[in-house]
Amino acid sequence: MSKNIKKKKYKTRIEKNKRKYNKNYTIAKKRKINKIFLVMLGISLIFNVSFLLKNSDLNNSLIKQKDSYEKQLQELTDYYTTYLFLGDSITDFYDLDKYFKGMPVVNSGISGDTTLDILDNMKERVYDYKPTKVILLIGTNDLIHNIGVEEIIANVEEIIKEIKENDSKVEIYVQSIYPVNNNLDEEMVSVRDNEDIMKINTRIEKYCQDNDYTYINMYDFLTDKDGNFNEEYTEDGLHPNDKGYEVITKELKKYLDA
């Protein structure tokens, strides 16, 4: 029964994201076509003027301008930028429209997801959006399904590998798994343990370094002096609250605005 409910929610999330993505893509495409037309018109005018004029200095100047226009044209013909956030409930509850206002963000987070859930649905969760940047946060739910640390690490690496194989131009940003705080809600945090989380994070960080992916150590930004999820940033010891998401957003924007 719960599985059917989750499936319904999953379809709703995907359909909502696709409608939003298609709308943003259409608007951006129209703007791009207009810009491309103007750039090509500029190039055409330059060629016509340079053909009529004999002055070599003026011609050199026009040629430089033509090169500049051609460079702009190339940039405009690149595919539409999309920042895809991929993960579980921490991503699902992340109000991207609020925290990344005006940015082309897509929320592909599904509550309760594990690394295996994402691997089973890579096309609908990632590929269909044709993202230019993927921000991945996954693994904490694996720990409550008795999936071992080594398997979690292997699955995260496989997710990254498959995204890159599907589109080599995609930039991948891997967030560390967030800390937990068993003092706030033991039932919510359950068998998750910060020691296991740190082991996974250490290995994933090394994998990213070895393969030239960007690793974002969010863990250290969210912990208190005892190494638990800081009570200022969470209500249940697992999910960030508004203040927690503000901290997360501030750090992520350093990478997305670059």
C-alpha positions in Angstrom: 0.0 0.0 0.0 2.7 2.4 0.9 4.6 1.5 -2.2 1.6 2.6 -4.4 1.3 5.8 -2.5 5.0 6.6 -3.1 4.7 5.7 -6.8 1.8 8.2 -7.2 3.8 10.9 -5.4 6.8 10.1 -7.6 4.8 10.6 -10.8 3.4 13.8 -9.5 6.8 15.2 -8.7 8.2 14.2 -12.2 5.2 15.6 -14.0 5.4 18.9 -12.1 9.1 19.2 -12.7 8.7 18.5 -16.4 6.0 21.0 -16.9 8.1 23.6 -15.2 11.2 22.7 -17.1 9.4 22.7 -20.5 7.9 26.1 -19.7 11.3 27.6 -18.7 13.0 25.9 -21.7 10.5 27.4 -24.2 10.9 30.9 -22.8 14.7 30.6 -22.8 14.7 29.2 -26.3 12.6 32.1 -27.7 15.0 34.6 -26.1 17.9 32.7 -27.5 16.5 32.7 -31.0 16.0 36.5 -30.8 19.6 37.0 -29.6 20.9 34.7 -32.3 19.0 36.6 -35.0 20.5 39.9 -33.7 24.0 38.5 -33.6 23.7 37.1 -37.1 22.3 40.4 -38.4 25.3 42.1 -36.9 27.7 39.7 -38.6 25.9 40.2 -41.9 26.1 44.0 -41.6 29.8 43.8 -40.8 30.6 41.7 -43.8 28.6 44.0 -46.1 30.3 47.1 -44.8 33.8 45.5 -44.9 33.2 44.5 -48.5 32.4 48.1 -49.5 35.1 49.8 -47.6 38.8 49.7 -48.6 40.4 51.2 -45.5 42.5 48.4 -44.1 42.4 49.8 -40.5 38.6 49.9 -40.6 38.5 46.4 -42.0 40.7 45.1 -39.2 38.4 46.6 -36.7 35.4 45.1 -38.3 37.0 41.7 -38.4 37.7 41.8 -34.7 34.0 42.8 -34.1 33.0 39.9 -36.3 35.1 37.5 -34.2 33.4 38.8 -31.1 30.0 38.3 -32.5 30.8 34.8 -33.6 32.0 34.0 -30.1 28.7 35.3 -28.6 26.8 33.3 -31.2 28.6 30.1 -30.1 27.7 30.8 -26.4 24.1 31.4 -27.3 23.7 28.1 -29.2 24.8 26.1 -26.1 22.0 24.1 -24.6 19.8 25.6 -21.9 21.3 25.7 -18.5 19.5 23.6 -15.9 20.6 22.9 -12.3 19.1 19.6 -11.2 19.0 18.7 -7.5 18.9 15.0 -7.1 18.3 13.2 -3.8 15.8 12.1 -1.1 13.5 14.0 1.3 16.1 16.5 2.2 16.1 17.6 -1.4 12.4 17.0 -1.8 11.6 19.5 1.0 14.1 22.0 -0.3 12.1 25.0 -1.6 14.4 25.7 -4.5 12.1 28.4 -6.0 12.4 30.3 -2.8 16.2 29.9 -2.2 17.3 30.1 -5.8 14.9 32.6 -7.1 15.3 33.4 -10.8 17.7 30.5 -11.3 16.8 27.5 -13.6 16.5 24.9 -10.9 14.7 21.5 -11.0 13.9 19.5 -7.9 14.3 15.8 -8.5 14.3 14.8 -4.8 11.9 12.0 -3.7 11.1 11.3 0.0 12.4 8.0 1.2 14.7 7.4 -1.7 17.9 5.4 -1.5 20.8 5.1 -3.9 19.1 2.1 -5.5 15.9 4.1 -6.1 17.9 6.6 -8.1 19.8 4.0 -10.0 16.6 2.3 -11.1 15.2 5.6 -12.5 18.1 7.5 -14.0 16.3 8.5 -17.2 13.2 10.1 -15.6 15.1 11.5 -12.6 18.1 12.9 -14.5 18.5 12.4 -18.3 15.1 13.7 -19.4 16.0 17.2 -18.0 19.3 17.4 -19.9 20.9 19.2 -16.9 24.1 21.1 -17.2 24.8 20.8 -13.5 23.7 18.1 -11.1 23.8 18.6 -7.3 23.6 15.1 -5.7 22.8 14.3 -2.1 21.9 10.7 -1.3 22.7 7.9 1.0 21.2 8.6 4.4 18.1 6.4 3.8 20.3 3.5 2.8 21.5 3.3 6.4 18.0 2.4 7.7 17.6 -0.3 5.1 20.6 -2.2 6.3 22.6 -1.3 3.2 26.3 -1.5 4.1 28.7 1.4 3.9 30.7 -0.2 1.1 27.6 -0.7 -1.0 26.4 2.8 -0.4 29.7 4.2 -1.6 29.7 1.9 -4.6 26.1 3.0 -5.5 26.9 6.8 -5.2 29.9 6.3 -7.4 27.8 4.4 -9.9 25.2 7.2 -10.0 27.9 9.7 -10.8 29.5 7.5 -13.4 26.2 6.9 -15.2 25.3 10.6 -15.3 28.7 11.4 -16.8 28.4 8.6 -19.3 25.0 9.9 -20.5 26.4 13.4 -21.0 30.1 14.1 -20.6 29.5 17.9 -20.4 27.5 17.7 -17.2 29.1 19.2 -14.1 28.6 17.1 -11.1 28.5 18.4 -7.5 28.4 15.8 -4.7 27.3 16.9 -1.3 28.4 15.1 1.8 25.7 13.2 3.6 24.4 15.5 6.3 24.9 14.7 10.0 22.2 13.5 12.3 21.2 14.3 15.9 19.8 11.4 17.9 18.9 13.7 20.8 16.1 15.4 18.9 14.0 12.6 17.4 15.3 9.1 17.9 12.6 7.5 15.8 13.3 9.8 12.9 17.0 9.4 13.0 16.7 5.6 13.7 19.8 3.6 13.1 21.7 6.3 11.3 25.1 6.9 12.9 27.4 9.9 12.3 30.4 7.6 12.4 29.1 5.6 9.4 28.2 8.9 7.7 31.7 10.3 8.1 33.2 7.1 6.7 31.0 7.3 3.6 31.8 11.0 3.2 35.5 10.5 3.4 35.5 7.8 0.7 33.2 9.8 -1.6 35.4 12.9 -1.2 38.4 10.9 -2.3 36.5 9.5 -5.2 35.6 13.0 -6.3 39.1 14.2 -6.0 40.5 11.3 -7.9 38.0 11.7 -10.8 37.8 15.5 -10.9 34.3 16.0 -9.6 33.3 18.7 -7.1 32.8 17.5 -3.6 30.9 19.9 -1.2 31.6 19.2 2.5 28.3 20.4 3.9 28.7 18.1 6.9 31.1 20.5 8.7 28.8 23.5 8.1 25.9 21.8 9.9 27.5 20.2 13.0 27.6 21.5 16.5 30.6 21.3 18.9 29.7 17.6 19.7 29.6 16.6 16.0 25.8 16.3 15.8 23.4 18.0 13.5 23.2 21.5 15.0 19.9 22.1 16.8 19.8 25.6 15.2 19.5 24.0 11.8 17.1 21.1 12.3 13.9 20.2 14.2 14.0 16.4 13.9 17.7 15.7 13.8 17.6 14.7 10.1 16.0 17.3 7.9 17.2 20.9 7.8 14.8 23.7 9.0 14.6 27.1 7.3 17.8 28.3 8.9 19.5 25.1 7.9 18.5 25.5 4.3 19.7 29.1 4.4 23.2 27.8 5.4 23.1 25.2 2.7 22.0 27.6 0.1 24.7 30.1 0.9 27.3 27.4 0.4 25.8 25.9 -2.7 25.5 29.3 -4.4 29.3 29.6 -4.4 29.4 26.8 -6.9 26.2 27.5 -8.9 27.0 31.2 -9.4 30.5 30.4 -10.6 
